[in-house]
Amino acid sequence: MARKPFTLRQAVLIGTALAAGSAAGQLAEAVPGEPPGVGHLAATATALWVLDKLHRLIDDRES
């Protein structure tokens, strides 16, 4: 079965969410006294939040 390729919209959403998550994770790891692994949690939460917000912002379905 042929796989459907990524659209430009999907690539922008995923790329932006990953970049924002990475930045948030690095920031969380830089805070002194935080437990190990907090950067991963911050990166995941931020990436999912940004992905959801961008998806809603540029929703291509007509309302």
PyMOL Python script that loads the backbone (N, CA, C, O; Angstrom):
from pymol import cmd

cmd.read_pdbstr("""\
ATOM      1  N   MET A   1       0.838  -1.171   0.000  1.00  0.00           N
ATOM      2  CA  MET A   1       0.000   0.000   0.000  1.00  0.00           C
ATOM      3  C   MET A   1       0.891   1.244   0.000  1.00  0.00           C
ATOM      4  O   MET A   1       1.837   1.348   0.781  1.00  0.00           O
ATOM      5  N   ALA A   2       0.574   2.168  -0.878  1.00  0.00           N
ATOM      6  CA  ALA A   2       1.360   3.397  -0.985  1.00  0.00           C
ATOM      7  C   ALA A   2       1.058   4.323   0.183  1.00  0.00           C
ATOM      8  O   ALA A   2      -0.092   4.472   0.598  1.00  0.00           O
ATOM      9  N   ARG A   3       2.096   4.931   0.697  1.00  0.00           N
ATOM     10  CA  ARG A   3       1.932   5.863   1.814  1.00  0.00           C
ATOM     11  C   ARG A   3       1.703   7.262   1.284  1.00  0.00           C
ATOM     12  O   ARG A   3       2.291   7.666   0.280  1.00  0.00           O
ATOM     13  N   LYS A   4       0.840   7.998   1.972  1.00  0.00           N
ATOM     14  CA  LYS A   4       0.573   9.370   1.587  1.00  0.00           C
ATOM     15  C   LYS A   4       1.727  10.241   2.070  1.00  0.00           C
ATOM     16  O   LYS A   4       2.103  10.163   3.239  1.00  0.00           O
ATOM     17  N   PRO A   5       2.296  11.065   1.198  1.00  0.00           N
ATOM     18  CA  PRO A   5       3.433  11.902   1.623  1.00  0.00           C
ATOM     19  C   PRO A   5       2.973  13.033   2.549  1.00  0.00           C
ATOM     20  O   PRO A   5       1.797  13.396   2.585  1.00  0.00           O
ATOM     21  N   PHE A   6       3.923  13.566   3.283  1.00  0.00           N
ATOM     22  CA  PHE A   6       3.640  14.714   4.134  1.00  0.00           C
ATOM     23  C   PHE A   6       3.308  15.915   3.270  1.00  0.00           C
ATOM     24  O   PHE A   6       3.892  16.112   2.204  1.00  0.00           O
ATOM     25  N   THR A   7       2.373  16.705   3.738  1.00  0.00           N
ATOM     26  CA  THR A   7       2.086  17.961   3.055  1.00  0.00           C
ATOM     27  C   THR A   7       2.992  19.039   3.636  1.00  0.00           C
ATOM     28  O   THR A   7       3.607  18.850   4.685  1.00  0.00           O
ATOM     29  N   LEU A   8       3.064  20.153   2.951  1.00  0.00           N
ATOM     30  CA  LEU A   8       3.862  21.274   3.450  1.00  0.00           C
ATOM     31  C   LEU A   8       3.314  21.753   4.786  1.00  0.00           C
ATOM     32  O   LEU A   8       4.085  22.110   5.678  1.00  0.00           O
ATOM     33  N   ARG A   9       2.003  21.766   4.934  1.00  0.00           N
ATOM     34  CA  ARG A   9       1.366  22.185   6.184  1.00  0.00           C
ATOM     35  C   ARG A   9       1.814  21.295   7.348  1.00  0.00           C
ATOM     36  O   ARG A   9       2.169  21.792   8.417  1.00  0.00           O
ATOM     37  N   GLN A  10       1.794  19.987   7.131  1.00  0.00           N
ATOM     38  CA  GLN A  10       2.220  19.063   8.181  1.00  0.00           C
ATOM     39  C   GLN A  10       3.689  19.250   8.524  1.00  0.00           C
ATOM     40  O   GLN A  10       4.065  19.201   9.695  1.00  0.00           O
ATOM     41  N   ALA A  11       4.509  19.461   7.527  1.00  0.00           N
ATOM     42  CA  ALA A  11       5.942  19.657   7.761  1.00  0.00           C
ATOM     43  C   ALA A  11       6.199  20.921   8.579  1.00  0.00           C
ATOM     44  O   ALA A  11       7.042  20.923   9.476  1.00  0.00           O
ATOM     45  N   VAL A  12       5.473  21.996   8.268  1.00  0.00           N
ATOM     46  CA  VAL A  12       5.637  23.246   9.019  1.00  0.00           C
ATOM     47  C   VAL A  12       5.171  23.068  10.454  1.00  0.00           C
ATOM     48  O   VAL A  12       5.848  23.513  11.381  1.00  0.00           O
ATOM     49  N   LEU A  13       4.034  22.429  10.651  1.00  0.00           N
ATOM     50  CA  LEU A  13       3.509  22.209  12.005  1.00  0.00           C
ATOM     51  C   LEU A  13       4.482  21.385  12.848  1.00  0.00           C
ATOM     52  O   LEU A  13       4.800  21.756  13.977  1.00  0.00           O
ATOM     53  N   ILE A  14       4.942  20.287  12.302  1.00  0.00           N
ATOM     54  CA  ILE A  14       5.828  19.398  13.048  1.00  0.00           C
ATOM     55  C   ILE A  14       7.184  20.053  13.300  1.00  0.00           C
ATOM     56  O   ILE A  14       7.715  19.965  14.407  1.00  0.00           O
ATOM     57  N   GLY A  15       7.744  20.702  12.296  1.00  0.00           N
ATOM     58  CA  GLY A  15       9.044  21.354  12.448  1.00  0.00           C
ATOM     59  C   GLY A  15       9.021  22.462  13.478  1.00  0.00           C
ATOM     60  O   GLY A  15       9.937  22.580  14.292  1.00  0.00           O
ATOM     61  N   THR A  16       7.977  23.276  13.447  1.00  0.00           N
ATOM     62  CA  THR A  16       7.861  24.364  14.418  1.00  0.00           C
ATOM     63  C   THR A  16       7.654  23.827  15.825  1.00  0.00           C
ATOM     64  O   THR A  16       8.250  24.331  16.777  1.00  0.00           O
ATOM     65  N   ALA A  17       6.819  22.816  15.961  1.00  0.00           N
ATOM     66  CA  ALA A  17       6.575  22.233  17.277  1.00  0.00           C
ATOM     67  C   ALA A  17       7.853  21.610  17.848  1.00  0.00           C
ATOM     68  O   ALA A  17       8.128  21.755  19.039  1.00  0.00           O
ATOM     69  N   LEU A  18       8.621  20.929  17.025  1.00  0.00           N
ATOM     70  CA  LEU A  18       9.873  20.325  17.489  1.00  0.00           C
ATOM     71  C   LEU A  18      10.898  21.382  17.882  1.00  0.00           C
ATOM     72  O   LEU A  18      11.614  21.222  18.871  1.00  0.00           O
ATOM     73  N   ALA A  19      10.968  22.456  17.112  1.00  0.00           N
ATOM     74  CA  ALA A  19      11.911  23.529  17.441  1.00  0.00           C
ATOM     75  C   ALA A  19      11.538  24.195  18.764  1.00  0.00           C
ATOM     76  O   ALA A  19      12.409  24.462  19.592  1.00  0.00           O
ATOM     77  N   ALA A  20      10.257  24.461  18.963  1.00  0.00           N
ATOM     78  CA  ALA A  20       9.810  25.079  20.211  1.00  0.00           C
ATOM     79  C   ALA A  20      10.026  24.135  21.392  1.00  0.00           C
ATOM     80  O   ALA A  20      10.438  24.570  22.468  1.00  0.00           O
ATOM     81  N   GLY A  21       9.754  22.860  21.195  1.00  0.00           N
ATOM     82  CA  GLY A  21       9.968  21.883  22.258  1.00  0.00           C
ATOM     83  C   GLY A  21      11.428  21.750  22.627  1.00  0.00           C
ATOM     84  O   GLY A  21      11.773  21.636  23.803  1.00  0.00           O
ATOM     85  N   SER A  22      12.282  21.763  21.628  1.00  0.00           N
ATOM     86  CA  SER A  22      13.718  21.677  21.878  1.00  0.00           C
ATOM     87  C   SER A  22      14.211  22.876  22.679  1.00  0.00           C
ATOM     88  O   SER A  22      14.997  22.724  23.614  1.00  0.00           O
ATOM     89  N   ALA A  23      13.752  24.055  22.313  1.00  0.00           N
ATOM     90  CA  ALA A  23      14.161  25.263  23.036  1.00  0.00           C
ATOM     91  C   ALA A  23      13.673  25.229  24.484  1.00  0.00           C
ATOM     92  O   ALA A  23      14.411  25.596  25.398  1.00  0.00           O
ATOM     93  N   ALA A  24      12.444  24.792  24.689  1.00  0.00           N
ATOM     94  CA  ALA A  24      11.905  24.716  26.048  1.00  0.00           C
ATOM     95  C   ALA A  24      12.649  23.670  26.881  1.00  0.00           C
ATOM     96  O   ALA A  24      12.887  23.876  28.071  1.00  0.00           O
ATOM     97  N   GLY A  25      13.008  22.566  26.264  1.00  0.00           N
ATOM     98  CA  GLY A  25      13.756  21.526  26.969  1.00  0.00           C
ATOM     99  C   GLY A  25      15.140  21.991  27.383  1.00  0.00           C
ATOM    100  O   GLY A  25      15.600  21.685  28.483  1.00  0.00           O
ATOM    101  N   GLN A  26      15.809  22.731  26.502  1.00  0.00           N
ATOM    102  CA  GLN A  26      17.133  23.253  26.835  1.00  0.00           C
ATOM    103  C   GLN A  26      17.043  24.277  27.956  1.00  0.00           C
ATOM    104  O   GLN A  26      17.893  24.314  28.845  1.00  0.00           O
ATOM    105  N   LEU A  27      16.022  25.096  27.906  1.00  0.00           N
ATOM    106  CA  LEU A  27      15.829  26.091  28.955  1.00  0.00           C
ATOM    107  C   LEU A  27      15.556  25.427  30.300  1.00  0.00           C
ATOM    108  O   LEU A  27      16.090  25.850  31.325  1.00  0.00           O
ATOM    109  N   ALA A  28      14.729  24.391  30.294  1.00  0.00           N
ATOM    110  CA  ALA A  28      14.407  23.691  31.538  1.00  0.00           C
ATOM    111  C   ALA A  28      15.638  22.987  32.113  1.00  0.00           C
ATOM    112  O   ALA A  28      15.814  22.945  33.331  1.00  0.00           O
ATOM    113  N   GLU A  29      16.483  22.437  31.252  1.00  0.00           N
ATOM    114  CA  GLU A  29      17.695  21.770  31.724  1.00  0.00           C
ATOM    115  C   GLU A  29      18.709  22.761  32.286  1.00  0.00           C
ATOM    116  O   GLU A  29      19.540  22.387  33.113  1.00  0.00           O
ATOM    117  N   ALA A  30      18.652  24.019  31.850  1.00  0.00           N
ATOM    118  CA  ALA A  30      19.617  25.024  32.296  1.00  0.00           C
ATOM    119  C   ALA A  30      19.296  25.574  33.682  1.00  0.00           C
ATOM    120  O   ALA A  30      20.148  26.206  34.306  1.00  0.00           O
ATOM    121  N   VAL A  31      18.075  25.341  34.172  1.00  0.00           N
ATOM    122  CA  VAL A  31      17.692  25.842  35.491  1.00  0.00           C
ATOM    123  C   VAL A  31      18.400  25.004  36.556  1.00  0.00           C
ATOM    124  O   VAL A  31      18.246  23.783  36.583  1.00  0.00           O
ATOM    125  N   PRO A  32      19.172  25.646  37.429  1.00  0.00           N
ATOM    126  CA  PRO A  32      19.885  24.872  38.449  1.00  0.00           C
ATOM    127  C   PRO A  32      18.928  24.270  39.479  1.00  0.00           C
ATOM    128  O   PRO A  32      17.941  24.890  39.876  1.00  0.00           O
ATOM    129  N   GLY A  33      19.241  23.069  39.891  1.00  0.00           N
ATOM    130  CA  GLY A  33      18.474  22.407  40.942  1.00  0.00           C
ATOM    131  C   GLY A  33      17.280  21.619  40.447  1.00  0.00           C
ATOM    132  O   GLY A  33      16.555  21.041  41.256  1.00  0.00           O
ATOM    133  N   GLU A  34      17.056  21.576  39.159  1.00  0.00           N
ATOM    134  CA  GLU A  34      15.928  20.812  38.632  1.00  0.00           C
ATOM    135  C   GLU A  34      16.309  19.338  38.539  1.00  0.00           C
ATOM    136  O   GLU A  34      17.471  19.016  38.290  1.00  0.00           O
ATOM    137  N   PRO A  35      15.345  18.438  38.735  1.00  0.00           N
ATOM    138  CA  PRO A  35      15.660  17.004  38.659  1.00  0.00           C
ATOM    139  C   PRO A  35      16.015  16.585  37.232  1.00  0.00           C
ATOM    140  O   PRO A  35      15.584  17.219  36.269  1.00  0.00           O
ATOM    141  N   PRO A  36      16.793  15.523  37.101  1.00  0.00           N
ATOM    142  CA  PRO A  36      17.165  15.046  35.766  1.00  0.00           C
ATOM    143  C   PRO A  36      15.925  14.633  34.970  1.00  0.00           C
ATOM    144  O   PRO A  36      14.984  14.063  35.522  1.00  0.00           O
ATOM    145  N   GLY A  37      15.934  14.915  33.711  1.00  0.00           N
ATOM    146  CA  GLY A  37      14.823  14.514  32.852  1.00  0.00           C
ATOM    147  C   GLY A  37      13.731  15.554  32.711  1.00  0.00           C
ATOM    148  O   GLY A  37      12.799  15.373  31.926  1.00  0.00           O
ATOM    149  N   VAL A  38      13.831  16.649  33.464  1.00  0.00           N
ATOM    150  CA  VAL A  38      12.784  17.667  33.378  1.00  0.00           C
ATOM    151  C   VAL A  38      12.779  18.323  32.003  1.00  0.00           C
ATOM    152  O   VAL A  38      11.739  18.799  31.550  1.00  0.00           O
ATOM    153  N   GLY A  39      13.917  18.352  31.343  1.00  0.00           N
ATOM    154  CA  GLY A  39      13.992  18.919  30.001  1.00  0.00           C
ATOM    155  C   GLY A  39      13.182  18.120  28.993  1.00  0.00           C
ATOM    156  O   GLY A  39      12.546  18.690  28.106  1.00  0.00           O
ATOM    157  N   HIS A  40      13.208  16.793  29.132  1.00  0.00           N
ATOM    158  CA  HIS A  40      12.424  15.938  28.237  1.00  0.00           C
ATOM    159  C   HIS A  40      10.932  16.174  28.425  1.00  0.00           C
ATOM    160  O   HIS A  40      10.171  16.238  27.460  1.00  0.00           O
ATOM    161  N   LEU A  41      10.533  16.300  29.668  1.00  0.00           N
ATOM    162  CA  LEU A  41       9.128  16.555  29.971  1.00  0.00           C
ATOM    163  C   LEU A  41       8.697  17.912  29.431  1.00  0.00           C
ATOM    164  O   LEU A  41       7.629  18.029  28.830  1.00  0.00           O
ATOM    165  N   ALA A  42       9.509  18.928  29.638  1.00  0.00           N
ATOM    166  CA  ALA A  42       9.198  20.267  29.142  1.00  0.00           C
ATOM    167  C   ALA A  42       9.162  20.295  27.619  1.00  0.00           C
ATOM    168  O   ALA A  42       8.295  20.943  27.033  1.00  0.00           O
ATOM    169  N   ALA A  43      10.088  19.604  26.979  1.00  0.00           N
ATOM    170  CA  ALA A  43      10.132  19.569  25.521  1.00  0.00           C
ATOM    171  C   ALA A  43       8.883  18.894  24.953  1.00  0.00           C
ATOM    172  O   ALA A  43       8.287  19.385  23.995  1.00  0.00           O
ATOM    173  N   THR A  44       8.499  17.783  25.541  1.00  0.00           N
ATOM    174  CA  THR A  44       7.318  17.064  25.069  1.00  0.00           C
ATOM    175  C   THR A  44       6.052  17.888  25.243  1.00  0.00           C
ATOM    176  O   THR A  44       5.252  18.020  24.317  1.00  0.00           O
ATOM    177  N   ALA A  45       5.877  18.440  26.437  1.00  0.00           N
ATOM    178  CA  ALA A  45       4.676  19.230  26.712  1.00  0.00           C
ATOM    179  C   ALA A  45       4.598  20.456  25.806  1.00  0.00           C
ATOM    180  O   ALA A  45       3.529  20.781  25.290  1.00  0.00           O
ATOM    181  N   THR A  46       5.710  21.124  25.616  1.00  0.00           N
ATOM    182  CA  THR A  46       5.730  22.322  24.765  1.00  0.00           C
ATOM    183  C   THR A  46       5.471  21.972  23.309  1.00  0.00           C
ATOM    184  O   THR A  46       4.714  22.667  22.631  1.00  0.00           O
ATOM    185  N   ALA A  47       6.082  20.914  22.826  1.00  0.00           N
ATOM    186  CA  ALA A  47       5.884  20.519  21.430  1.00  0.00           C
ATOM    187  C   ALA A  47       4.422  20.172  21.163  1.00  0.00           C
ATOM    188  O   ALA A  47       3.864  20.571  20.140  1.00  0.00           O
ATOM    189  N   LEU A  48       3.804  19.434  22.074  1.00  0.00           N
ATOM    190  CA  LEU A  48       2.397  19.080  21.890  1.00  0.00           C
ATOM    191  C   LEU A  48       1.503  20.305  21.965  1.00  0.00           C
ATOM    192  O   LEU A  48       0.544  20.420  21.202  1.00  0.00           O
ATOM    193  N   TRP A  49       1.807  21.219  22.876  1.00  0.00           N
ATOM    194  CA  TRP A  49       1.009  22.438  23.024  1.00  0.00           C
ATOM    195  C   TRP A  49       1.117  23.307  21.765  1.00  0.00           C
ATOM    196  O   TRP A  49       0.107  23.784  21.247  1.00  0.00           O
ATOM    197  N   VAL A  50       2.346  23.508  21.278  1.00  0.00           N
ATOM    198  CA  VAL A  50       2.550  24.329  20.076  1.00  0.00           C
ATOM    199  C   VAL A  50       1.893  23.669  18.864  1.00  0.00           C
ATOM    200  O   VAL A  50       1.284  24.356  18.044  1.00  0.00           O
ATOM    201  N   LEU A  51       2.006  22.363  18.743  1.00  0.00           N
ATOM    202  CA  LEU A  51       1.390  21.652  17.628  1.00  0.00           C
ATOM    203  C   LEU A  51      -0.118  21.855  17.637  1.00  0.00           C
ATOM    204  O   LEU A  51      -0.710  22.121  16.592  1.00  0.00           O
ATOM    205  N   ASP A  52      -0.740  21.735  18.793  1.00  0.00           N
ATOM    206  CA  ASP A  52      -2.187  21.929  18.903  1.00  0.00           C
ATOM    207  C   ASP A  52      -2.581  23.360  18.554  1.00  0.00           C
ATOM    208  O   ASP A  52      -3.538  23.576  17.809  1.00  0.00           O
ATOM    209  N   LYS A  53      -1.850  24.338  19.086  1.00  0.00           N
ATOM    210  CA  LYS A  53      -2.187  25.743  18.836  1.00  0.00           C
ATOM    211  C   LYS A  53      -2.013  26.105  17.363  1.00  0.00           C
ATOM    212  O   LYS A  53      -2.863  26.792  16.797  1.00  0.00           O
ATOM    213  N   LEU A  54      -0.930  25.656  16.736  1.00  0.00           N
ATOM    214  CA  LEU A  54      -0.729  25.942  15.319  1.00  0.00           C
ATOM    215  C   LEU A  54      -1.766  25.245  14.447  1.00  0.00           C
ATOM    216  O   LEU A  54      -2.241  25.803  13.458  1.00  0.00           O
ATOM    217  N   HIS A  55      -2.107  24.022  14.826  1.00  0.00           N
ATOM    218  CA  HIS A  55      -3.123  23.287  14.072  1.00  0.00           C
ATOM    219  C   HIS A  55      -4.448  24.043  14.096  1.00  0.00           C
ATOM    220  O   HIS A  55      -5.126  24.147  13.073  1.00  0.00           O
ATOM    221  N   ARG A  56      -4.813  24.563  15.249  1.00  0.00           N
ATOM    222  CA  ARG A  56      -6.061  25.322  15.356  1.00  0.00           C
ATOM    223  C   ARG A  56      -5.959  26.676  14.643  1.00  0.00           C
ATOM    224  O   ARG A  56      -6.934  27.155  14.063  1.00  0.00           O
ATOM    225  N   LEU A  57      -4.780  27.281  14.692  1.00  0.00           N
ATOM    226  CA  LEU A  57      -4.595  28.599  14.089  1.00  0.00           C
ATOM    227  C   LEU A  57      -4.705  28.554  12.570  1.00  0.00           C
ATOM    228  O   LEU A  57      -5.330  29.425  11.965  1.00  0.00           O
ATOM    229  N   ILE A  58      -4.103  27.546  11.954  1.00  0.00           N
ATOM    230  CA  ILE A  58      -4.104  27.490  10.499  1.00  0.00           C
ATOM    231  C   ILE A  58      -4.975  26.327   9.998  1.00  0.00           C
ATOM    232  O   ILE A  58      -4.657  25.685   8.998  1.00  0.00           O
ATOM    233  N   ASP A  59      -6.060  26.077  10.699  1.00  0.00           N
ATOM    234  CA  ASP A  59      -6.997  25.034  10.298  1.00  0.00           C
ATOM    235  C   ASP A  59      -7.541  25.368   8.913  1.00  0.00           C
ATOM    236  O   ASP A  59      -8.055  26.465   8.694  1.00  0.00           O
ATOM    237  N   ASP A  60      -7.432  24.440   7.992  1.00  0.00           N
ATOM    238  CA  ASP A  60      -7.823  24.730   6.619  1.00  0.00           C
ATOM    239  C   ASP A  60      -9.272  24.356   6.316  1.00  0.00           C
ATOM    240  O   ASP A  60      -9.722  24.514   5.181  1.00  0.00           O
ATOM    241  N   ARG A  61      -9.998  23.870   7.296  1.00  0.00           N
ATOM    242  CA  ARG A  61     -11.420  23.574   7.076  1.00  0.00           C
ATOM    243  C   ARG A  61     -12.223  24.858   7.225  1.00  0.00           C
ATOM    244  O   ARG A  61     -11.912  25.711   8.057  1.00  0.00           O
ATOM    245  N   GLU A  62     -13.233  24.975   6.425  1.00  0.00           N
ATOM    246  CA  GLU A  62     -14.074  26.173   6.521  1.00  0.00           C
ATOM    247  C   GLU A  62     -15.007  26.053   7.713  1.00  0.00           C
ATOM    248  O   GLU A  62     -15.556  24.983   7.979  1.00  0.00           O
ATOM    249  N   SER A  63     -15.182  27.147   8.422  1.00  0.00           N
ATOM    250  CA  SER A  63     -16.057  27.144   9.602  1.00  0.00           C
ATOM    251  C   SER A  63     -17.448  27.581   9.228  1.00  0.00           C
ATOM    252  O   SER A  63     -18.328  27.643  10.086  1.00  0.00           O
TER     253      SER A  63
END
""", "prot")
cmd.dss("prot")
cmd.show_as("cartoon", "prot")
cmd.util.cbc("prot")
cmd.orient("prot")
